């Protein structure tokens, strides 16, 4: 039994002894290093280690349970017992909720090896991280003389151990890691400057791109933004590259969260089972994808993670639910609960992706007579209640099936529901740069507001 599980058991025993009718606890231990360089100079190095225990207690009420959460970084037995008593005392002061409570059962019994970390990566030194960042910087600057400066290149690693248990009998833990390398070069020409970036992430250092690849790709993205200008306001096909397409998926997640649905704060509420998107759109969330940055063996309530098909050939096939939002909707949890040590469970995607098509991104651009290829989105102009979408954008203007010049300082606008229905091309270039991934996709028509 690990030291983390021992602390979880202490918290549960203390909560029940203080009068809780049910309780759960989560303990997160994390450590990491982050480095950044500019040129050959070290900008900063940070190292951190922390442990936080969260205790959620449920107290009895006449028409439902009352609940409260406390957290502490002091893991002495006396501190844990005090925090458990405080959680129960706080719970008794809160409003009753007939929906509150632990899951009714079905807890994760299997703990599969999902490839979430490599123990050897712990041996990577701070100096090794600094050298990776420097190699990315050198590679970016070597691409073209117009790469004149940098906002820095960063290399980081983070390791975590997570333990969760509840009074219904579940105890589990897992270990995970994430590593990242990023470069942010600045290109200059004719008195103007443009900055862009590229990065690579993985559960193990072995899965990262080489620093030279990261630096080169970042430089190429910065260089292609030189000479950017606005375009006249028009309505044209809009192509989202994998980086910007993934941001659309994050907005969909907010609209299929059980909390947004039962509160009717999503434009998709009430549309389960309906076709809401093009047949080219299949959206999958899978918490057990080997090596996935969102993978974990169980969710924030101890339920097993699983594969959920959210959109199947355009049909809204599933919400994402924890046990609370599931009860509100009369449905079972989809194993999508997520929580930090100091918060109650909520809903989150795990590894979310749009299924790729058979068309290459070059073919999508080549079949677009006139349009806009979006490579960067700015701002947060999206309403989940109405689906209205409006964001600043930059990218490349397309004429005759080829990019002809860079574009900046424009706004693209539409409605996410209409955009999903108007997807008429999905690329083959599925790209993982985090826990959400997408290929290139094209929306048949959107408003581009410029001059």
C-alpha positions as CSV (number, residue, x, y, z in Angstrom):
1,X,0.0,0.0,0.0
2,X,1.5,3.4,-1.0
3,X,1.9,6.4,1.2
4,X,-0.8,8.2,-0.8
5,X,-3.4,5.5,-0.3
6,X,-2.6,5.4,3.5
7,X,-3.5,9.1,3.7
8,X,-6.7,8.6,1.7
9,X,-7.8,5.9,4.1
10,X,-7.0,8.1,7.1
11,X,-9.1,10.9,5.6
12,X,-12.1,8.6,4.9
13,X,-12.0,7.1,8.4
14,X,-11.8,10.5,10.0
15,X,-14.7,11.8,7.9
16,X,-16.9,8.9,8.9
17,X,-15.9,9.3,12.5
18,X,-16.9,13.0,12.4
19,X,-20.4,12.0,11.3
20,X,-20.3,12.0,7.5
21,X,-22.7,9.5,5.9
22,X,-20.4,9.3,2.9
23,X,-17.1,10.8,1.9
24,X,-14.4,10.7,-0.7
25,X,-10.9,12.0,-0.9
26,X,-8.3,12.8,-3.6
27,X,-4.5,13.3,-3.1
28,X,-2.4,14.7,-5.8
29,X,1.4,14.8,-5.6
30,X,3.3,16.6,-8.3
31,X,6.8,17.7,-9.1
32,X,8.3,19.3,-12.2
33,X,10.9,21.4,-13.8
34,X,10.4,24.2,-16.3
35,X,13.1,26.0,-18.3
36,X,13.2,28.8,-20.8
37,X,16.1,30.2,-22.9
38,X,16.4,33.1,-25.3
39,X,19.3,32.5,-27.7
40,X,21.9,30.9,-25.6
41,X,20.9,32.7,-22.4
42,X,18.8,31.1,-19.7
43,X,15.7,33.1,-19.0
44,X,14.5,31.1,-16.0
45,X,14.5,27.7,-14.4
46,X,11.8,26.7,-11.9
47,X,11.4,23.5,-9.9
48,X,8.4,22.7,-7.8
49,X,7.0,19.9,-5.6
50,X,3.6,19.9,-3.9
51,X,1.0,17.5,-2.4
52,X,-2.6,18.5,-1.8
53,X,-5.3,16.4,-0.2
54,X,-9.0,17.2,-0.8
55,X,-11.8,15.7,1.4
56,X,-15.4,15.8,0.4
57,X,-17.9,15.0,3.1
58,X,-21.7,14.3,2.8
59,X,-24.0,15.0,5.8
60,X,-27.5,13.7,6.0
61,X,-30.5,16.0,5.3
62,X,-34.2,15.4,5.2
63,X,-34.6,15.8,1.5
64,X,-31.1,15.0,0.3
65,X,-27.4,15.2,1.2
66,X,-25.4,18.2,2.2
67,X,-21.8,18.4,1.0
68,X,-18.6,20.4,1.5
69,X,-15.0,20.2,0.5
70,X,-11.8,21.1,2.4
71,X,-8.2,20.7,1.3
72,X,-4.8,20.8,2.9
73,X,-1.1,20.4,2.0
74,X,-0.3,19.4,5.6
75,X,-0.5,15.6,5.6
76,X,0.1,14.9,9.2
77,X,-2.5,12.7,10.7
78,X,-3.7,15.4,13.1
79,X,-4.2,17.9,10.2
80,X,-6.1,15.3,8.1
81,X,-8.4,14.6,11.0
82,X,-9.0,18.3,11.6
83,X,-9.8,18.9,7.9
84,X,-12.2,16.0,7.9
85,X,-14.0,17.4,10.9
86,X,-14.2,20.8,9.3
87,X,-15.5,19.3,6.0
88,X,-18.4,17.6,7.9
89,X,-19.1,20.7,9.9
90,X,-19.3,22.8,6.7
91,X,-21.4,20.2,5.0
92,X,-24.0,20.5,7.8
93,X,-24.4,24.2,7.0
94,X,-25.1,23.8,3.3
95,X,-28.3,23.3,1.4
96,X,-29.8,19.9,0.9
97,X,-29.5,18.5,-2.6
98,X,-31.4,15.3,-3.6
99,X,-29.0,14.7,-6.5
100,X,-25.8,14.8,-4.4
101,X,-23.8,11.8,-3.5
102,X,-21.3,9.3,-4.6
103,X,-21.8,7.1,-7.6
104,X,-24.1,4.1,-6.9
105,X,-21.4,1.6,-7.9
106,X,-19.6,0.3,-10.9
107,X,-16.2,1.5,-9.7
108,X,-13.1,0.8,-11.7
109,X,-11.8,-2.7,-10.8
110,X,-9.1,-2.9,-13.5
111,X,-6.0,-0.6,-13.6
112,X,-4.7,-1.1,-17.1
113,X,-1.2,0.1,-18.1
114,X,-1.9,3.1,-20.3
115,X,1.7,4.1,-20.8
116,X,1.3,7.3,-18.8
117,X,5.0,7.7,-17.8
118,X,8.5,6.3,-18.2
119,X,10.4,6.0,-14.9
120,X,13.7,6.7,-16.7
121,X,12.5,10.2,-17.5
122,X,12.9,11.2,-13.9
123,X,16.6,11.0,-14.5
124,X,16.6,13.8,-17.1
125,X,18.5,16.7,-15.5
126,X,17.7,20.4,-15.5
127,X,20.7,20.8,-17.8
128,X,19.2,18.4,-20.3
129,X,16.0,20.5,-20.4
130,X,18.1,23.7,-20.9
131,X,20.0,22.0,-23.8
132,X,16.8,20.9,-25.5
133,X,15.5,24.4,-25.4
134,X,18.8,25.8,-26.7
135,X,18.8,23.3,-29.6
136,X,15.3,24.5,-30.5
137,X,16.4,28.1,-30.4
138,X,19.4,27.4,-32.6
139,X,17.3,25.4,-35.1
140,X,14.8,28.2,-35.4
141,X,17.4,30.9,-36.0
142,X,19.2,28.8,-38.6
143,X,16.2,28.5,-40.9
144,X,16.3,32.1,-42.3
145,X,18.2,35.3,-41.6
146,X,14.8,37.0,-41.0
147,X,14.4,35.0,-37.8
148,X,16.0,37.8,-35.7
149,X,14.8,37.2,-32.2
150,X,12.7,35.0,-30.0
151,X,10.2,35.1,-27.2
152,X,12.0,32.1,-25.9
153,X,12.1,28.3,-26.2
154,X,10.8,26.2,-23.3
155,X,11.4,22.7,-22.1
156,X,9.4,21.2,-19.2
157,X,8.5,18.0,-17.4
158,X,5.9,17.3,-14.9
159,X,5.3,14.1,-12.9
160,X,2.2,13.3,-10.8
161,X,0.8,10.6,-8.6
162,X,-3.0,10.6,-8.0
163,X,-4.8,8.6,-5.4
164,X,-8.6,8.5,-4.9
165,X,-10.8,6.7,-2.5
166,X,-14.4,6.8,-1.2
167,X,-16.5,5.4,1.5
168,X,-18.3,3.1,-1.0
169,X,-15.2,0.9,-1.1
170,X,-13.1,2.2,-4.0
171,X,-9.3,2.9,-3.6
172,X,-7.1,3.5,-6.6
173,X,-4.0,5.3,-7.7
174,X,-2.0,5.9,-10.8
175,X,1.2,7.7,-11.9
176,X,1.5,10.0,-14.9
177,X,3.9,12.4,-16.6
178,X,3.9,15.0,-19.3
179,X,6.7,16.6,-21.2
180,X,6.7,19.6,-23.5
181,X,9.1,21.5,-25.7
182,X,8.1,24.7,-27.5
183,X,9.8,27.5,-29.5
184,X,8.5,31.0,-30.2
185,X,10.7,32.7,-32.8
186,X,10.3,36.3,-34.1
187,X,10.6,37.0,-37.9
188,X,11.4,40.5,-39.1
189,X,11.2,42.2,-42.5
190,X,10.8,45.7,-43.7
191,X,10.3,47.1,-40.2
192,X,7.6,44.6,-39.2
193,X,7.8,41.7,-36.9
194,X,5.7,38.5,-36.6
195,X,5.9,35.8,-33.9
196,X,4.6,32.3,-34.1
197,X,5.2,29.0,-32.3
198,X,5.4,25.2,-32.5
199,X,5.5,22.7,-29.8
200,X,5.5,19.0,-29.0
201,X,4.0,17.2,-26.0
202,X,4.0,13.6,-24.8
203,X,3.7,11.3,-21.8
204,X,7.4,10.3,-22.3
205,X,10.4,12.2,-23.5
206,X,10.9,9.6,-26.2
207,X,7.6,10.6,-27.9
208,X,8.6,14.3,-28.3
209,X,9.7,15.7,-31.7
210,X,13.4,16.6,-31.8
211,X,14.3,20.1,-30.8
212,X,15.5,20.7,-34.3
213,X,12.0,19.8,-35.7
214,X,10.3,22.1,-33.2
215,X,12.5,25.0,-33.9
216,X,12.3,24.6,-37.7
217,X,8.5,24.4,-37.7
218,X,8.1,27.3,-35.4
219,X,10.4,29.4,-37.7
220,X,8.5,28.4,-40.8
221,X,5.2,29.5,-39.2
222,X,6.6,32.8,-38.2
223,X,8.1,33.5,-41.6
224,X,4.9,32.8,-43.5
225,X,3.2,35.5,-41.5
226,X,5.4,38.2,-42.9
227,X,3.7,40.6,-45.2
228,X,0.3,39.9,-43.6
229,X,-2.5,42.3,-44.4
230,X,-6.3,42.6,-44.0
231,X,-8.7,41.5,-46.7
232,X,-12.0,43.0,-47.7
233,X,-15.1,41.7,-45.8
234,X,-16.5,38.7,-47.6
235,X,-18.2,35.4,-47.2
236,X,-15.9,32.5,-48.3
237,X,-14.9,28.9,-47.3
238,X,-12.8,28.9,-44.2
239,X,-10.2,26.2,-43.6
240,X,-9.1,25.5,-40.0
241,X,-5.6,23.9,-39.7
242,X,-5.2,21.2,-37.0
243,X,-4.2,23.8,-34.3
244,X,-7.2,26.0,-34.7
245,X,-9.7,23.1,-35.5
246,X,-8.9,21.6,-32.1
247,X,-10.1,24.8,-30.4
248,X,-13.5,24.3,-32.0
249,X,-13.7,20.8,-30.4
250,X,-13.1,22.4,-27.0
251,X,-16.1,24.6,-27.5
252,X,-18.2,21.6,-28.5
253,X,-17.1,19.9,-25.2
254,X,-18.6,22.8,-23.2
255,X,-21.9,22.4,-25.0
256,X,-22.2,18.6,-24.5
257,X,-21.2,18.8,-20.8
258,X,-24.1,17.4,-18.6
259,X,-24.0,20.6,-16.5
260,X,-24.5,22.9,-19.5
261,X,-27.3,20.5,-20.7
262,X,-29.4,20.2,-17.5
263,X,-29.0,24.0,-16.9
264,X,-30.1,24.6,-20.5
265,X,-27.1,26.8,-21.1
266,X,-26.1,24.9,-24.2
267,X,-27.6,25.4,-27.7
268,X,-27.4,21.6,-28.0
269,X,-29.7,20.9,-25.0
270,X,-32.6,18.7,-25.9
271,X,-31.0,17.5,-29.2
272,X,-29.5,14.2,-28.2
273,X,-30.0,11.7,-31.0
274,X,-30.4,14.4,-33.7
275,X,-28.1,15.1,-36.6
276,X,-26.4,18.4,-35.7
277,X,-23.4,18.2,-38.0
278,X,-22.1,17.1,-41.4
279,X,-21.8,13.3,-41.9
280,X,-18.1,13.9,-42.1
281,X,-18.0,14.8,-38.4
282,X,-17.3,12.0,-35.9
283,X,-16.1,13.1,-32.5
284,X,-14.6,10.6,-30.0
285,X,-13.5,10.9,-26.4
286,X,-11.5,8.0,-25.0
287,X,-10.0,8.0,-21.6
288,X,-8.0,4.9,-22.2
289,X,-6.1,5.8,-25.3
290,X,-2.6,4.4,-24.7
291,X,-0.1,7.2,-24.1
292,X,-2.9,9.8,-24.3
293,X,-2.4,13.1,-22.5
294,X,-5.9,12.8,-21.1
295,X,-5.8,9.1,-20.3
296,X,-6.4,7.8,-16.8
297,X,-7.6,4.4,-15.5
298,X,-10.5,5.9,-13.5
299,X,-12.2,9.3,-13.4
300,X,-12.6,11.8,-10.6
301,X,-15.2,9.6,-8.9
302,X,-13.5,6.2,-9.2
303,X,-15.5,5.1,-12.2
304,X,-13.7,3.5,-15.1
305,X,-12.8,5.7,-18.0
306,X,-14.0,4.6,-21.4
307,X,-14.5,5.4,-25.0
308,X,-17.5,7.8,-25.7
309,X,-18.6,8.6,-29.2
310,X,-20.0,12.1,-28.9
311,X,-20.8,12.8,-32.5
312,X,-21.3,9.9,-34.9
313,X,-21.4,10.8,-38.6
314,X,-23.0,14.1,-37.5
315,X,-25.5,12.7,-35.0
316,X,-25.3,13.8,-31.4
317,X,-24.8,10.4,-29.8
318,X,-23.8,11.2,-26.2
319,X,-23.3,13.8,-23.6
320,X,-20.3,13.8,-21.3
321,X,-21.5,13.1,-17.7
322,X,-20.3,12.6,-14.2
323,X,-22.7,11.0,-11.7
324,X,-24.3,14.3,-10.6
325,X,-25.1,15.7,-14.0
326,X,-26.1,12.2,-15.1
327,X,-28.7,12.0,-12.2
328,X,-30.0,15.4,-13.3
329,X,-30.6,14.1,-16.7
330,X,-31.7,10.6,-15.7
331,X,-28.7,9.0,-17.3
332,X,-25.6,7.1,-16.2
333,X,-22.2,8.7,-15.9
334,X,-20.0,8.4,-18.9
335,X,-16.8,8.2,-16.8
336,X,-16.1,11.8,-17.5
337,X,-15.7,13.2,-13.9
338,X,-12.7,15.4,-13.3
339,X,-11.7,17.1,-10.1
340,X,-8.8,18.8,-8.4
341,X,-8.0,18.3,-4.8
342,X,-9.9,21.4,-3.8
343,X,-13.0,21.2,-5.9
344,X,-16.1,19.0,-6.4
345,X,-16.2,16.8,-9.5
346,X,-17.1,18.4,-12.8
347,X,-17.2,17.1,-16.4
348,X,-14.2,17.1,-18.7
349,X,-13.1,15.4,-21.9
350,X,-10.1,13.0,-21.7
351,X,-8.6,12.4,-25.1
352,X,-10.9,14.1,-27.6
353,X,-10.4,13.9,-31.4
354,X,-12.2,14.4,-34.6
355,X,-11.9,11.3,-36.8
356,X,-9.7,12.1,-39.8
357,X,-10.8,11.7,-43.4
358,X,-9.0,10.6,-46.5
359,X,-8.2,14.0,-48.0
360,X,-4.8,15.6,-47.6
361,X,-4.7,19.2,-46.3
362,X,-3.0,20.1,-49.7
363,X,-6.0,18.7,-51.5
364,X,-8.4,20.7,-49.3
365,X,-6.5,23.9,-50.1
366,X,-6.2,23.0,-53.7
367,X,-9.9,22.5,-54.1
368,X,-10.7,25.9,-52.6
369,X,-10.9,28.5,-55.3
370,X,-11.0,31.4,-53.0
371,X,-11.0,31.3,-49.2
372,X,-9.2,31.7,-45.9
373,X,-6.9,29.2,-44.2
374,X,-6.9,30.0,-40.4
375,X,-3.7,29.3,-38.5
376,X,-4.3,31.4,-35.4
377,X,-7.4,32.4,-33.4
378,X,-7.6,35.3,-31.0
379,X,-10.0,35.9,-28.2
380,X,-12.9,34.0,-26.7
381,X,-15.9,35.1,-28.8
382,X,-18.2,32.2,-28.4
383,X,-21.6,31.8,-26.7
384,X,-22.5,28.2,-25.7
385,X,-26.1,29.3,-25.1
386,X,-26.7,30.4,-28.7
387,X,-23.8,28.9,-30.5
388,X,-22.8,32.3,-31.9
389,X,-19.1,32.4,-32.8
390,X,-16.9,35.4,-33.5
391,X,-13.1,35.4,-33.1
392,X,-10.1,37.3,-34.3
393,X,-8.0,35.3,-36.8
394,X,-4.8,35.2,-38.8
395,X,-3.7,32.9,-41.5
396,X,-3.3,32.7,-45.3
397,X,-5.5,33.9,-48.1
398,X,-6.2,31.4,-50.9
399,X,-6.7,32.3,-54.5
400,X,-6.9,29.7,-57.3
401,X,-6.3,26.8,-54.8
402,X,-3.1,28.1,-53.4
403,X,-2.0,30.4,-50.5
404,X,-1.1,33.9,-51.9
405,X,-0.4,36.1,-48.9
406,X,-0.7,36.2,-45.1
407,X,-3.7,37.6,-43.4
408,X,-4.1,39.3,-40.0
409,X,-6.5,41.6,-38.1
410,X,-9.7,40.0,-39.4
411,X,-12.6,38.4,-37.7
412,X,-14.4,35.2,-38.6
413,X,-18.0,34.9,-37.6
414,X,-20.8,32.4,-37.8
415,X,-22.8,30.0,-35.6
416,X,-21.1,26.8,-34.3
417,X,-24.2,24.7,-35.2
418,X,-24.3,26.0,-38.7
419,X,-20.5,25.6,-39.0
420,X,-20.7,22.0,-38.0
421,X,-23.4,21.4,-40.6
422,X,-21.4,23.1,-43.2
423,X,-18.2,21.1,-42.8
424,X,-17.5,19.8,-46.3
425,X,-14.0,18.5,-46.0
426,X,-12.0,16.7,-43.2
427,X,-8.3,16.1,-43.7
428,X,-6.1,13.1,-43.0
429,X,-3.6,15.0,-40.9
430,X,-4.9,14.3,-37.3
431,X,-2.4,16.1,-35.1
432,X,-2.0,15.6,-31.3
433,X,-0.6,18.7,-29.6
434,X,-2.4,18.1,-26.3
435,X,-5.4,16.1,-25.1
436,X,-7.6,17.5,-27.9
437,X,-6.7,16.7,-31.5
438,X,-8.1,17.5,-35.0
439,X,-7.2,17.3,-38.6
440,X,-7.6,20.1,-41.1
441,X,-11.3,20.9,-41.7
442,X,-13.2,23.2,-44.1
443,X,-16.4,25.0,-43.4
444,X,-18.2,25.7,-46.7
445,X,-19.0,29.4,-45.9
446,X,-18.3,31.9,-43.2
447,X,-18.1,35.6,-42.8
448,X,-14.6,37.1,-42.8
449,X,-14.7,40.7,-41.6
450,X,-11.8,42.9,-42.6
451,X,-11.6,46.2,-44.4
